[in-house]
Amino acid sequence: MTRSVLVCGYGSFGALHAEAWATLPGIRMLVADPDPGARARAEGAGLPGDRMFADPRTAMAHADLVDIATSPATHLPLALEALARRLPVLIEKPATPDVAGAETLLDAAHGLPLQIGLILRAHPLSLRARALIESGAIGRIVGIWGDFSGWKRMRADSSLLLNDGVHFLDLMRHLTGCPIVGVEAVAWARLSGAVADDIRIDTVHENGLAGELRLGLPRGGETADSVVPGAVTRKTLTVGGSEGVLTLDFNRNRLFHGRAGYTPCPAGWSVDPSALHWEATPDVSTISLLRDSFARFLNALDDGAPVLCDARQGALELARVCAAVETALAAPKRPFTLTTREPEDAA
């Protein structure tokens, strides 16, 4: 069976989407991009001219499914157009600009397969961590901490929260199996610019679990970024349990599993570390993650299997979390507790 896949947008990430689709069997690629330069690049990559379109809506008439990798502001209208034509849809994150958009997206789907492009769910580290958590390898989850920061160019069409933060906010929900229902957040413009360059988000999940996420530039990075050429970042997520921890390093493609016993003592807790184990997944790339996420979507079309990340979690829940973060960032902050008192009047 051959499927005609329309990739909307042939920018840097849209080109990666097309390259990933080309690794799967039975795919006939179409590309839509209003930029003649983008279409020329697609032709240079080997796509025949009769499979390229300036208008994605025209191209949809020739497609079996639509993959939206355009700028974020166009994600929702293109998705609604495709769904109105009863076409299955994949959407890059962020799927929608706000909660109302996410609700509109869900209403428009009407049972059609719809997958949000949160590809870290397809990462072997995430799959392995979830299996370990479900097996009880670290006991009861007691906390989750993420660090998605470093030296990487900020995007004009997105933000630290919507470009980077959503990946880990989604994984914090995915690995714990519990939605985020509350947040607190604080931001700094440490480089004295017009926008925040360092953000801390504290989360509370439906079961009372607490988490923490750091985003930003000034804290720097440690290794070459796994996605953006020239960037140096850190992308680590630690899941703490009552019997140990898991740390996923998405730049080094390495998972750490440490086991420990906690025993009450007069001072609080005595800790007995035991097995320390590292696992590596060296062959992971953006192309392989996209390929695996696309294969998961095709399985949903063929067999009715669940998509990798559905619109309820990847669009609506994340939109609610991001809206709450923005509200928290705009709220007045409690003043710091001072370490010294103001001098008293001499009188």
Secondary structure, DSSP 8 states (H G I E B T S, - for coil): --EEEEEE--SHHHHHHHHHHTTSTTEEEEEE-S-HHHHHHHHHTT--GGGEES-HHHHHTT-SEEEE-S-GGGHHHHHHHHHHTT--EEEESS--SSHHHHHHHHHHHTT--EEEE-GGGGSHHHHHHHHHHHTTTT-SEEEEEEEEEEE----TTS-IIIIIIHHHHHHHHHHHTS-EEEEEEEEE-TT--SS--EEEEEEEETTS-EEEEEEESTT--SEE-SSSTT-EEEEEEEEEETTEEEEEETTTTEEEEEEEEEEEETTEEEEEEEEEEEEE-TT--HHHHHHHHHHHHHHHHHH----SS-HIIIIIIHHHHHHHHHHHHHS-------SS-------
